[in-house]
Amino acid sequence: MTYGTFVEELFACLFIRNLKTSDRSLEFRQLRASLVKRMHEILASLSSRGSVVISPDSVHIIGTPQEFYEQLMINELSGALKRQEGLEVTVLIDYFRGTRGGIKSSLNLLKRLLPRASIYLFHTPMLRGWLRKLLPERSNEIIGLQHMKLYIFDDSVIISGANLSETYFTNRQDRYILFEHCKELADFLEKLIQIISSCSFQLKPDGNLALHDNCTVHPAEGSAIKYWEMAHNRLFQHLNSLPVEENINFDSECTRVYPLLQMGVFGINQEHDFLIHLFSLKDCTVKITIASGYLNFVEDYIKLISNFGTYSMDIVFASPQANGFHEGSGMSGYIPAMYVNLSRQFFCSARDKVRLFEYSRPSWSFHGKGLWIESASSNIVATLVGSSNYGYRSLGRDLEAQVLIVTNNEDLRSRLKQEHKRLFEHSSLVDGSTFLRPDHRIPLWIRMVAVYRFTEIHLGSFIARLKLLQTLVAVELCRYFNRLIGVIAMDESNKLVRVGYLSFWGARRNRFMKLEDVVPLSDTVSNTSDVIVKFHQYSRYFFFIL
C-alpha cells in the first residue's frame, strides 16, 4: 500500500460516514464498497468451519447473575428426575475440581442424582506418573482441566464462562448467552459432551468411579499416545459433521453461529487459528474489545496486538479488588499483584490504539470473558462467548468451547452493543497513574525485570534433564560396574590368581590372591548361567562381579 492510499483510507475511516449523499464522489463510493469487504475478510478464516444458521430472535443476552445456588439446582434436578420418568440428565465435570473438598465435593453432591443421571469426570492425560501423586488439590488443576461451560436443555443452550457455584450467581460478573430453540446447535454441543464423556470416568450407582465403557485407554496410567489418538479421532470426526458453506453472503440479513473449540491437548486449535488471523489484521476501520478475568494472554497474541495490527482495541480485565484471588491466603494472596505486573508490562508495550480498562465494583469479582468485533465500514458485528481466557492454559492444557456469533440483524446488533456498553459501566481507563496507587503496589520479587534472556534456554533444559537421567542411571548401575572383573590371570605355578577389576571411579585395579582362598561356584548360590556371578574369597567378605 502506498503512502497516498494509506492517507486516503485513513480519512475515509474518519469521515466517510458523516458525508452527505450528494458529497460522495464515485471514488468515495468505491472506497466504501471496498471497506465493506473488510469485515468479510475478517471472517475468511472461518470459510472452512462448519456453522449453524439461527434466528436472531433466539439469542437472549443475560446481563446479570441469576440468584440460584448450586445446592438448589441439584435439588431441582433431583425433583425433576422423580417427577418425569423419561427425563435424561448428563453432567460432565473435571475430575480434580469435582473430587476436591471431600464431603463437600461436587462429586459427593451429584451422587444424589444416581442412578437416573449420568455423571462423568474428565481426567486430563497430561497429569500422570509421580507428578499426579505429588501435586496437592488445586495445584493439580494447573496441569489441565475440563473447562467448558455448556448448559443444554432440550433444544436450548446457555453458553457461558461461569461455573454452577454460588459466587457466579450472586456477585461475580460473567457472560451468559441463551440460544433458544436452536436444535442443530444443541445437538452439536450435546454430541461434543458425549464424546468427552466417552473418554472420561463415570460415576457408578454404587458411588465408585470407573472408566466409561468406550474409554479403552486409561488417561493417567495407559499409553498417552493411544489416549490422544482415541480422543483426537472422535473429536475431529465430530467437528467435520457441521455443514460448511463457502462464499457465505452477509449482504442479506443473516445470523450464523460458529462453534470454535480450543483443545490443544488433543490437537484441536480452532479458536487459536481464528484469533491469530484476527489479531494480524491491518485495518483502521475495525474495533475489537476483549474481556478476560485475567490479563495473561499468550505471547503470540500480545505481539500481534502490540506491534502488528492497526485496528483499535479495548481490553477489560479485573482490578486487584475484582480478582478472584483478592485477599486469598498464602501465596494465592499475591496472585492479584502478579496480574497487576502483567498489565503494567502490557500497558508499557502496547501501541496507542490499544487501551486497557479495569473492572472494579464494590464486593464483586470479575470473570467475564469474550470478544466483540465491529467495523465502521460494515453493518456486520461478531462476538465470541465461551470459557476461554486466551492464556496459555486455555491454549494448550484445558478443554475450552466457545461460539462466534456473526450477524447483521439490527435488533441483535443493538442488544450486543448494550451488553458491550454494560461492560464499561464499572470499568475505568488505565493510565500511568493507575500503577502508582497503593492498591496496585507490586512486591519487588514480582516486578523484577529481565535484563537478559537466552531464547534457546529450552535446549539447556533438555540437556540438563539428559544429564540428570545419566546421573540416575549411573548411580543405579555403579553397583554393577564397581568391582566388575575385566580379567582373571594365573601364574605359572597355578597357585596365585590376579583379578583385574574396575574401581568406583572407573580406574583399573588389580587384586592378587592365593588359589586356595578363592571360593568355588559349588560353595555359592551362583550358577554359571547367571548374568551376574559373585567372585568371593574365603578370607574376606569383599567380592567381585563376573
C-alpha positions as CSV (number, residue, x, y, z in Angstrom):
1,M,0.0,0.0,0.0
2,T,1.4,3.4,-1.0
3,Y,1.5,6.4,1.4
4,G,-1.2,8.2,-0.6
5,T,-3.5,5.2,-0.5
6,F,-3.0,4.9,3.3
7,V,-3.9,8.5,3.9
8,E,-7.0,8.3,1.7
9,E,-8.2,5.2,3.6
10,L,-7.4,6.9,6.9
11,F,-9.5,9.9,6.1
12,A,-12.3,7.7,4.7
13,C,-12.3,5.8,8.0
14,L,-12.7,9.0,9.9
15,F,-15.2,11.0,7.8
16,I,-17.0,8.7,5.3
17,R,-20.0,8.1,7.5
18,N,-20.6,11.8,8.0
19,L,-20.6,12.8,4.3
20,K,-23.9,13.7,2.8
21,T,-25.1,11.6,-0.2
22,S,-24.6,14.5,-2.6
23,D,-21.0,14.9,-1.5
24,R,-19.9,11.4,-2.1
25,S,-17.9,11.0,-5.3
26,L,-17.7,7.9,-7.3
27,E,-14.2,7.3,-5.8
28,F,-15.6,7.5,-2.2
29,R,-18.4,5.2,-3.0
30,Q,-16.0,2.7,-4.5
31,L,-13.7,3.1,-1.4
32,R,-16.6,2.5,0.9
33,A,-17.6,-0.7,-1.0
34,S,-14.0,-1.9,-0.7
35,L,-14.1,-1.2,3.1
36,V,-17.3,-3.1,3.5
37,K,-15.5,-6.1,2.2
38,R,-13.0,-5.9,5.1
39,M,-15.4,-7.4,7.6
40,H,-15.8,-10.3,5.2
41,E,-12.0,-10.7,5.2
42,I,-12.1,-11.0,8.9
43,L,-14.4,-13.9,8.6
44,A,-12.3,-15.5,5.8
45,S,-10.6,-17.8,8.3
46,L,-14.0,-19.3,9.0
47,S,-14.6,-20.4,5.4
48,S,-13.6,-23.9,6.2
49,R,-15.5,-24.1,9.5
50,G,-18.9,-25.5,10.0
51,S,-21.7,-23.2,11.1
52,V,-25.3,-23.1,12.1
53,V,-27.9,-20.6,10.8
54,I,-30.1,-19.3,13.6
55,S,-32.9,-16.8,14.1
56,P,-31.6,-13.6,15.8
57,D,-34.7,-13.7,18.0
58,S,-33.5,-17.0,19.5
59,V,-30.4,-15.2,21.0
60,H,-31.1,-13.9,24.6
61,I,-28.3,-12.0,26.4
62,I,-28.5,-12.5,30.2
63,G,-26.9,-9.4,31.7
64,T,-26.8,-10.2,35.4
65,P,-26.0,-13.3,37.6
66,Q,-29.1,-15.3,38.4
67,E,-29.9,-15.8,42.1
68,F,-29.9,-19.5,42.5
69,Y,-27.3,-21.7,44.1
70,E,-25.6,-25.0,43.3
71,Q,-27.3,-26.8,46.1
72,L,-30.8,-25.6,45.0
73,M,-30.1,-26.6,41.4
74,I,-29.2,-30.1,42.4
75,N,-32.3,-30.3,44.4
76,E,-34.4,-29.2,41.4
77,L,-32.7,-31.7,39.1
78,S,-33.4,-34.5,41.7
79,G,-37.0,-33.5,42.0
80,A,-37.4,-33.3,38.2
81,L,-36.0,-36.8,37.8
82,K,-38.5,-38.1,40.3
83,R,-41.4,-36.3,38.5
84,Q,-40.5,-37.2,34.9
85,E,-39.5,-40.8,34.2
86,G,-38.3,-40.1,30.7
87,L,-36.0,-37.2,31.7
88,E,-32.4,-37.7,30.9
89,V,-29.7,-35.8,32.8
90,T,-26.0,-35.8,31.8
91,V,-23.3,-34.0,33.8
92,L,-19.7,-33.6,32.7
93,I,-17.2,-32.0,35.2
94,D,-13.5,-32.0,35.7
95,Y,-12.0,-34.9,37.7
96,F,-9.8,-32.9,40.0
97,R,-12.2,-30.0,40.6
98,G,-15.1,-32.4,41.1
99,T,-13.3,-34.6,43.7
100,R,-11.7,-31.9,45.8
101,G,-13.2,-30.9,49.1
102,G,-14.1,-34.3,50.5
103,I,-17.7,-34.5,51.7
104,K,-18.4,-31.1,50.2
105,S,-17.1,-32.0,46.8
106,S,-19.2,-31.7,43.6
107,L,-18.9,-35.5,43.2
108,N,-20.5,-36.2,46.6
109,L,-23.2,-33.6,45.9
110,L,-24.0,-35.2,42.5
111,K,-24.4,-38.7,43.9
112,R,-28.0,-38.0,44.9
113,L,-28.9,-37.8,41.2
114,L,-27.9,-41.5,40.8
115,P,-28.9,-43.8,39.2
116,R,-31.2,-41.7,37.0
117,A,-28.4,-39.3,35.9
118,S,-25.2,-40.0,34.0
119,I,-22.2,-38.3,35.8
120,Y,-18.8,-38.1,34.0
121,L,-15.5,-36.7,35.2
122,F,-12.8,-35.8,32.7
123,H,-9.2,-36.6,33.7
124,T,-6.5,-34.7,31.8
125,P,-4.0,-37.1,30.2
126,M,-1.2,-34.6,30.9
127,L,-1.2,-35.4,34.7
128,R,0.3,-38.8,35.2
129,G,3.1,-40.7,37.0
130,W,4.9,-39.2,40.0
131,L,3.6,-35.7,39.3
132,R,0.0,-36.9,39.8
133,K,0.9,-38.4,43.2
134,L,2.9,-35.3,44.4
135,L,0.6,-32.4,43.4
136,P,-2.0,-31.5,46.1
137,E,-5.6,-30.3,45.5
138,R,-6.0,-27.1,43.5
139,S,-2.3,-27.2,42.4
140,N,-3.0,-30.3,40.2
141,E,-5.6,-28.2,38.3
142,I,-2.7,-26.2,36.8
143,I,-1.8,-29.1,34.5
144,G,-5.2,-29.1,32.7
145,L,-9.0,-29.1,33.2
146,Q,-12.3,-29.7,31.6
147,H,-13.2,-26.0,31.4
148,M,-16.2,-25.9,29.1
149,K,-19.3,-24.2,30.4
150,L,-22.3,-25.6,28.4
151,Y,-25.8,-25.9,29.7
152,I,-28.1,-27.7,27.3
153,F,-31.9,-28.1,27.9
154,D,-33.7,-29.9,25.1
155,D,-33.1,-27.7,22.0
156,S,-31.8,-24.7,24.0
157,V,-28.3,-23.9,25.1
158,I,-26.7,-21.5,27.6
159,I,-23.0,-20.8,26.8
160,S,-21.1,-19.0,29.5
161,G,-17.8,-18.7,31.3
162,A,-19.5,-19.3,34.7
163,N,-19.4,-22.4,36.9
164,L,-22.5,-23.5,38.8
165,S,-21.3,-22.3,42.1
166,E,-22.7,-19.7,44.5
167,T,-20.4,-16.8,43.7
168,Y,-21.1,-17.0,40.0
169,F,-24.8,-16.4,40.6
170,T,-24.5,-13.7,43.2
171,N,-21.6,-11.2,43.0
172,R,-19.3,-12.5,40.2
173,Q,-19.7,-10.8,36.8
174,D,-19.6,-13.2,33.9
175,R,-21.3,-13.6,30.5
176,Y,-24.3,-15.7,29.7
177,I,-26.0,-16.1,26.3
178,L,-29.1,-18.3,25.8
179,F,-29.7,-19.8,22.4
180,E,-33.4,-20.8,22.5
181,H,-34.9,-23.4,20.1
182,C,-31.6,-24.0,18.2
183,K,-31.8,-27.7,17.7
184,E,-28.8,-28.0,15.4
185,L,-26.5,-26.1,17.7
186,A,-27.8,-28.0,20.8
187,D,-27.3,-31.4,19.0
188,F,-23.8,-30.5,18.1
189,L,-22.8,-29.4,21.6
190,E,-24.6,-32.4,23.2
191,K,-22.6,-34.8,20.9
192,L,-19.5,-32.9,22.0
193,I,-20.3,-33.6,25.6
194,Q,-20.9,-37.3,24.8
195,I,-17.5,-37.6,23.1
196,I,-15.6,-36.1,26.0
197,S,-17.7,-38.2,28.4
198,S,-16.7,-41.3,26.4
199,C,-13.1,-40.5,27.2
200,S,-13.7,-40.0,30.9
201,F,-14.6,-41.7,34.2
202,Q,-18.2,-42.5,35.0
203,L,-19.8,-42.3,38.5
204,K,-21.4,-45.7,39.0
205,P,-24.6,-46.4,41.0
206,D,-22.5,-47.7,43.9
207,G,-20.7,-44.4,44.2
208,N,-17.4,-45.6,42.7
209,L,-15.7,-44.3,39.7
210,A,-14.9,-46.4,36.6
211,L,-13.8,-45.7,33.1
212,H,-16.6,-45.2,30.5
213,D,-17.3,-48.4,28.6
214,N,-16.0,-46.8,25.4
215,C,-12.8,-45.5,27.0
216,T,-10.3,-48.1,26.0
217,V,-7.2,-46.3,27.4
218,H,-6.7,-45.0,31.0
219,P,-5.9,-41.3,30.8
220,A,-3.3,-41.4,33.5
221,E,-2.0,-45.0,33.5
222,G,-2.4,-46.1,29.9
223,S,-0.4,-45.0,26.8
224,A,-0.5,-41.2,26.4
225,I,-0.2,-41.6,22.6
226,K,-3.1,-44.1,22.3
227,Y,-5.3,-42.0,24.6
228,W,-4.5,-38.9,22.4
229,E,-5.4,-40.8,19.2
230,M,-8.6,-42.1,20.7
231,A,-9.9,-38.6,21.8
232,H,-8.5,-36.7,18.8
233,N,-10.1,-39.0,16.2
234,R,-13.5,-38.9,17.9
235,L,-13.4,-35.1,18.2
236,F,-12.1,-34.5,14.7
237,Q,-14.8,-36.6,13.1
238,H,-17.4,-34.7,15.1
239,L,-16.0,-31.3,14.0
240,N,-16.5,-32.3,10.4
241,S,-20.1,-33.1,11.0
242,L,-21.3,-29.5,10.7
243,P,-22.1,-28.2,7.2
244,V,-19.5,-26.0,5.6
245,E,-20.7,-23.3,3.2
246,E,-18.1,-21.4,1.1
247,N,-18.6,-17.9,-0.1
248,I,-21.2,-17.0,2.5
249,N,-23.1,-13.8,1.6
250,F,-23.8,-11.5,4.5
251,D,-25.4,-8.8,2.2
252,S,-28.9,-10.1,3.2
253,E,-30.0,-10.3,6.8
254,C,-28.2,-13.3,8.3
255,T,-27.1,-14.7,11.7
256,R,-24.6,-17.5,12.0
257,V,-23.0,-19.3,14.9
258,Y,-19.6,-20.9,14.5
259,P,-18.5,-23.3,17.3
260,L,-14.8,-22.8,18.0
261,L,-13.1,-25.4,20.1
262,Q,-9.7,-25.0,21.8
263,M,-8.3,-28.3,23.0
264,G,-4.6,-28.1,22.4
265,V,-4.1,-31.2,24.4
266,F,-5.9,-33.1,21.6
267,G,-4.6,-31.1,18.7
268,I,-7.8,-29.0,18.2
269,N,-6.9,-25.3,17.8
270,Q,-9.9,-23.6,16.1
271,E,-10.0,-20.6,18.5
272,H,-6.2,-20.1,18.2
273,D,-6.3,-20.1,14.4
274,F,-9.2,-17.6,14.3
275,L,-7.6,-15.2,16.8
276,I,-4.2,-15.3,15.1
277,H,-5.9,-14.3,11.8
278,L,-8.0,-11.6,13.6
279,F,-5.1,-10.1,15.6
280,S,-3.0,-10.0,12.4
281,L,-5.4,-7.5,10.7
282,K,-4.2,-4.2,9.4
283,D,-7.4,-2.3,9.2
284,C,-8.1,1.0,10.8
285,T,-11.9,0.6,10.5
286,V,-12.1,-2.4,12.8
287,K,-12.6,-2.1,16.6
288,I,-12.1,-5.1,18.8
289,T,-13.0,-5.4,22.5
290,I,-11.6,-8.2,24.7
291,A,-12.8,-9.1,28.2
292,S,-11.0,-11.6,30.4
293,G,-10.8,-12.0,34.2
294,Y,-7.0,-12.5,33.9
295,L,-4.8,-10.4,31.6
296,N,-2.3,-13.2,30.8
297,F,-2.6,-13.6,27.0
298,V,-0.2,-15.9,25.3
299,E,2.9,-14.3,23.8
300,D,1.7,-14.8,20.2
301,Y,-1.4,-12.7,20.9
302,I,0.5,-10.0,22.7
303,K,3.0,-9.5,19.9
304,L,0.3,-9.2,17.2
305,I,-1.9,-6.8,19.3
306,S,1.0,-4.6,20.4
307,N,3.2,-4.5,17.3
308,F,1.3,-5.7,14.2
309,G,-2.3,-4.7,13.9
310,T,-3.7,-1.3,13.0
311,Y,-7.2,-1.8,14.4
312,S,-8.3,-0.2,17.7
313,M,-8.7,-2.4,20.7
314,D,-10.1,-2.1,24.3
315,I,-9.2,-4.7,26.8
316,V,-11.3,-5.1,30.0
317,F,-9.9,-7.1,32.9
318,A,-10.3,-7.4,36.7
319,S,-8.8,-4.8,39.0
320,P,-6.9,-6.2,42.0
321,Q,-10.1,-5.9,44.1
322,A,-12.2,-7.7,41.5
323,N,-9.7,-10.5,41.0
324,G,-11.0,-13.9,42.2
325,F,-7.9,-14.3,44.3
326,H,-8.2,-11.0,46.2
327,E,-7.4,-11.4,49.9
328,G,-6.5,-15.0,49.3
329,S,-4.5,-16.9,51.9
330,G,-0.8,-17.8,51.5
331,M,0.7,-17.4,48.1
332,S,-2.8,-17.0,46.5
333,G,-2.9,-13.6,48.0
334,Y,-0.1,-12.4,45.7
335,I,-1.8,-13.5,42.5
336,P,-3.6,-10.2,42.0
337,A,-0.3,-8.4,42.3
338,M,1.2,-10.7,39.6
339,Y,-1.7,-9.8,37.3
340,V,-1.1,-6.1,38.0
341,N,2.5,-6.6,37.0
342,L,1.4,-8.3,33.8
343,S,-1.0,-5.4,33.0
344,R,1.8,-2.9,33.6
345,Q,4.1,-4.6,31.2
346,F,1.3,-4.8,28.6
347,F,0.5,-1.1,29.1
348,C,4.1,-0.1,28.6
349,S,4.5,-2.2,25.4
350,A,1.1,-1.6,23.7
351,R,0.6,0.8,20.8
352,D,-1.5,4.0,21.0
353,K,-4.7,2.4,19.7
354,V,-4.8,-0.3,22.4
355,R,-6.5,0.8,25.7
356,L,-6.7,-1.1,29.0
357,F,-9.7,-0.9,31.3
358,E,-10.0,-2.2,34.9
359,Y,-13.3,-3.6,36.1
360,S,-14.0,-2.6,39.7
361,R,-17.3,-2.9,41.5
362,P,-17.6,-3.0,45.3
363,S,-17.9,-6.5,46.7
364,W,-17.9,-8.0,43.2
365,S,-15.3,-10.0,41.3
366,F,-14.9,-10.1,37.5
367,H,-14.8,-13.2,35.5
368,G,-16.3,-12.0,32.2
369,K,-14.7,-13.3,29.1
370,G,-15.3,-12.8,25.4
371,L,-14.6,-10.7,22.4
372,W,-16.6,-8.2,20.3
373,I,-15.8,-7.2,16.7
374,E,-17.2,-4.3,14.8
375,S,-16.3,-2.1,11.8
376,A,-17.1,1.5,11.0
377,S,-17.5,0.4,7.3
378,S,-19.8,-2.5,7.8
379,N,-23.1,-3.4,9.5
380,I,-21.8,-6.9,10.4
381,V,-20.8,-7.4,14.0
382,A,-19.5,-10.5,15.8
383,T,-19.0,-11.7,19.3
384,L,-17.1,-14.6,20.8
385,V,-18.5,-16.1,24.0
386,G,-17.4,-19.1,26.0
387,S,-15.0,-20.4,28.5
388,S,-11.6,-19.4,27.2
389,N,-9.3,-16.8,29.0
390,Y,-6.9,-16.6,26.0
391,G,-4.0,-17.6,28.2
392,Y,-1.5,-20.5,28.0
393,R,-3.7,-22.9,29.9
394,S,-6.6,-22.2,27.6
395,L,-4.4,-22.7,24.6
396,G,-2.6,-25.8,25.4
397,R,-3.9,-27.5,28.6
398,D,-7.7,-27.0,29.1
399,L,-10.7,-28.1,27.2
400,E,-12.4,-24.9,26.0
401,A,-15.6,-24.3,24.0
402,Q,-16.9,-21.1,22.6
403,V,-19.1,-19.9,19.8
404,L,-18.7,-16.9,17.4
405,I,-22.0,-15.2,16.7
406,V,-21.9,-13.2,13.4
407,T,-24.9,-11.1,12.5
408,N,-26.1,-8.1,10.6
409,N,-29.6,-8.1,12.2
410,E,-30.3,-4.7,13.5
411,D,-32.1,-5.8,16.7
412,L,-29.4,-8.3,17.7
413,R,-26.6,-5.8,16.9
414,S,-28.3,-3.3,19.2
415,R,-28.6,-5.9,22.1
416,L,-24.9,-6.9,21.7
417,K,-24.0,-3.2,21.8
418,Q,-25.9,-2.8,25.0
419,E,-24.1,-5.8,26.5
420,H,-20.8,-4.3,25.4
421,K,-21.8,-0.9,27.0
422,R,-22.7,-2.5,30.3
423,L,-19.1,-3.9,30.4
424,F,-17.7,-0.4,30.8
425,E,-20.2,0.8,33.4
426,H,-17.9,-0.4,36.2
427,S,-14.6,0.0,34.3
428,S,-12.0,2.8,34.4
429,L,-9.3,3.6,31.9
430,V,-5.8,2.5,32.8
431,D,-3.1,5.2,32.6
432,G,0.3,5.7,34.1
433,S,-1.1,7.0,37.4
434,T,-3.0,3.7,37.9
435,F,0.1,1.8,38.8
436,L,1.1,4.5,41.4
437,R,-1.9,3.8,43.6
438,P,-1.3,1.8,46.8
439,D,-3.7,-1.0,45.8
440,H,-1.5,-1.5,42.7
441,R,1.7,-1.8,44.6
442,I,3.8,-4.7,43.2
443,P,6.2,-6.5,45.5
444,L,9.8,-6.3,44.4
445,W,10.2,-10.0,43.9
446,I,7.3,-9.9,41.4
447,R,8.2,-6.8,39.4
448,M,11.9,-7.7,38.8
449,V,12.6,-7.1,35.1
450,A,14.6,-9.4,33.0
451,V,17.7,-7.6,31.6
452,Y,19.0,-10.7,29.7
453,R,17.1,-13.6,28.2
454,F,18.6,-16.6,26.4
455,T,15.9,-17.6,23.9
456,E,17.3,-21.1,23.5
457,I,17.2,-21.9,27.2
458,H,14.8,-24.8,26.5
459,L,17.7,-26.6,24.8
460,G,19.7,-26.2,28.0
461,S,16.8,-27.5,30.0
462,F,16.6,-30.6,27.7
463,I,20.4,-31.2,28.1
464,A,20.2,-30.8,31.8
465,R,17.4,-33.4,32.0
466,L,19.5,-35.8,30.0
467,K,22.4,-35.2,32.4
468,L,20.0,-35.9,35.3
469,L,18.9,-39.1,33.6
470,Q,22.5,-40.0,33.0
471,T,23.3,-39.5,36.7
472,L,20.4,-41.5,37.9
473,V,21.3,-44.4,35.6
474,A,25.0,-44.2,36.7
475,V,24.0,-44.3,40.3
476,E,21.8,-47.3,39.7
477,L,24.4,-49.1,37.6
478,C,27.6,-48.2,39.5
479,R,27.0,-51.0,41.9
480,Y,27.4,-53.4,38.9
481,F,30.3,-51.5,37.3
482,N,32.1,-51.2,40.6
483,R,34.4,-54.2,41.1
484,L,33.4,-55.5,37.7
485,I,36.1,-58.1,36.6
486,G,37.8,-57.5,33.4
487,V,40.5,-60.3,33.5
488,I,41.5,-63.2,35.7
489,A,45.1,-64.5,35.3
490,M,47.1,-67.3,36.8
491,D,50.9,-67.5,37.4
492,E,53.0,-70.4,36.1
493,S,52.6,-72.4,39.3
494,N,48.8,-72.1,39.1
495,K,48.8,-71.1,42.8
496,L,48.5,-67.3,42.5
497,V,45.5,-65.5,41.0
498,R,45.4,-61.9,39.6
499,V,42.0,-60.3,39.3
500,G,41.8,-57.1,37.2
501,Y,38.7,-55.1,38.0
502,L,37.1,-51.5,37.8
503,S,37.1,-49.2,40.9
504,F,34.2,-47.0,41.8
505,W,35.6,-44.1,39.7
506,G,36.3,-46.4,36.7
507,A,40.0,-46.9,37.3
508,R,41.5,-50.3,36.6
509,R,42.8,-52.1,39.7
510,N,44.5,-55.5,40.4
511,R,43.9,-57.8,43.3
512,F,46.3,-60.8,44.0
513,M,45.1,-63.8,46.0
514,K,46.1,-67.4,46.6
515,L,44.1,-70.0,44.6
516,E,43.0,-71.9,47.8
517,D,41.5,-68.6,49.0
518,V,39.0,-68.4,46.0
519,V,35.5,-69.7,46.8
520,P,34.4,-72.2,44.0
521,L,30.9,-72.0,42.5
522,S,30.0,-75.2,44.2
523,D,30.2,-73.4,47.5
524,T,28.0,-70.4,46.4
525,V,24.4,-69.8,45.3
526,S,25.6,-68.6,41.9
527,N,25.3,-70.7,38.7
528,T,27.4,-70.5,35.5
529,S,24.2,-69.5,33.7
530,D,23.6,-66.4,35.9
531,V,24.0,-63.0,34.3
532,I,25.9,-61.8,37.4
533,V,28.2,-64.1,39.3
534,K,29.9,-63.0,42.6
535,F,33.6,-63.8,42.9
536,H,34.4,-64.4,46.6
537,Q,37.4,-65.0,48.8
538,Y,37.3,-67.2,52.0
539,S,39.5,-64.7,53.9
540,R,37.2,-61.6,53.4
541,Y,33.6,-60.8,52.7
542,F,34.6,-58.4,49.8
543,F,33.5,-59.8,46.4
544,F,33.9,-59.0,42.7
545,I,31.4,-59.3,39.9
546,L,31.8,-61.6,36.9
